[in-house]
Amino acid sequence: PVAPKHARTHEHSGVELLSVMTGKLGLCIGAEEYTLAAGDSIYLDSFRPHSYRRIGSKPCTAVVVTVP
């Protein structure tokens, strides 16, 4: 697991589609944090500062599609 304060924030042009395959993923967009579990997906404008982090001790895998 990664503490929220240690997640690396980044931003770039375009949009992202993120789909969690296994485990739990914390997604921070600006000041808001979302918890995504296996089967959850989210679409976001990637020009906003965002970061990802694993939640819990189980491995987390996700597919991230970025389009400029």
Backbone hydrogen bonds, N-H to C=O, Kabsch-Sander energy under -0.5 kcal/mol:
donor,donor_aa,acceptor,acceptor_aa,energy
2,V,54,R,-1.7
6,H,3,A,-2.1
7,A,3,A,-0.6
7,A,4,P,-1.1
9,T,7,A,-0.7
10,H,50,H,-2.6
12,H,46,S,-2.6
15,V,67,V,-2.4
16,E,44,L,-2.6
17,L,65,V,-2.4
18,L,42,I,-2.9
19,S,63,V,-2.5
20,V,40,D,-2.6
21,M,61,T,-2.7
22,T,61,T,-1.6
24,K,55,I,-0.6
25,L,36,L,-3.0
26,G,53,R,-4.0
27,L,25,L,-0.5
27,L,34,Y,-2.9
28,C,26,G,-0.5
28,C,51,S,-2.4
29,I,27,L,-0.5
29,I,32,E,-2.7
30,G,28,C,-0.5
30,G,49,P,-2.6
32,E,29,I,-2.0
34,Y,27,L,-3.0
36,L,25,L,-3.0
36,L,34,Y,-0.6
38,A,23,G,-0.8
39,G,20,V,-2.8
40,D,37,A,-2.7
42,I,18,L,-2.2
44,L,16,E,-2.4
46,S,14,G,-1.5
46,S,44,L,-0.7
47,F,14,G,-0.6
48,R,45,D,-1.3
50,H,10,H,-2.6
51,S,28,C,-1.9
53,R,26,G,-1.8
55,I,24,K,-2.2
61,T,22,T,-1.5
63,V,19,S,-2.8
64,V,62,A,-0.5
65,V,17,L,-3.0
65,V,63,V,-0.5
66,T,64,V,-0.6
67,V,15,V,-2.5
